């Protein structure tokens, strides 16, 4: 595969729950070093799209590809399942509610997957974890249990945990929505740093300022469809559609 | 009863007889606990199975057992099973079967709620990181579920110890039965059944207190 192709892509992905169609033929390729911000009103299907890319939801139609290989569709065959298992560690995901494992210390949260999925040696895994904790500014919290951390600190640990698998793309599902405003900054700072280092990212967010400053591309979704897609400056200064204009006006003060 | 003459010496005079009953009570309780824990696990596995038929079987068994009296079940095992299957069942086997099955139906609910108390997001985090479903269950779900499960499991054990006294009805020689026998030969039910109650109390009460402290600690974590 040439490096110019997308790392991960949704191709005509639809998702229905019973008669309820949450995604309608959504196509979204994410290229290397892209920093795509997905915005839109709640119920627009942003999170479902992200969860399809993270292989947590199975598309009802269409498919998800990773470097050209299909990894999710409505009727996966054996080869596809195998491909999905193989690329799992390459797709990192950060959840709205952190989802740290409360019975494990911060360090144990970080080394669990490298030890068991990558079969990394314990010393190497610990060294990597310490390095990542330093990177998110939490080196001193190594042996603390998640309950003792603030929401912002927990989310930074969750980011470090995802990075410990050296993913090729990071998915963020409203990573700051569950946080108090003063704790959001520290998480956004880490995400900004990741973007600056060239991490490929797909970020579902309500942080318009962040999307505008850090995003390389903004995708606006409504009613399960991509309504508009543009570079951030263009999108925020001159949205083409009515729906986008109406949505943005909610944030204007 | 102003003229009642207490004869507490009945107790020390027959202490070996009564203690052999206590020994039986403890053996029955411990054995039934092990069987109930294993049986409960199997029933919980049925209840949470992917297959509708397995779930239906598990849920039906559970509902029937939980919604009929244990005494009736015990009598059923002791008097009906032998007729149906043309076998001999000793009273000891009957109480063990009856108690184990009855408590298993409650244990399975304890396990199930323990497992379901682990947030779905914890499993999704494991899944996204590439852990297999088995790894996720063993490393993420089980350790947390056990924590939620232990205190209610222990209070079921207290229930089980008390229910073992029903063995007296089918002449299992546990402590209640020993009390009944002693009382009918000495005509001293007051002293004897008071003593028997005190014995149960001092086994169950410390357990209950320990559970309360335990739950309190869990809540603080």
Interface residues (C-beta under 8 A of the other chain):
Chain A: X54 X55 X56 X85 X88 X89 X91 X92 X93 X95 X97 X99 X100 X101 X102 X103 X112 X113 X116 X117 X147 X158 X161 X162 X165
Chain B: X119 X121 X122 X124 X125 X126 X127 X128 X129 X130 X131 X135 X139 X140 X143 X144 X147 X221
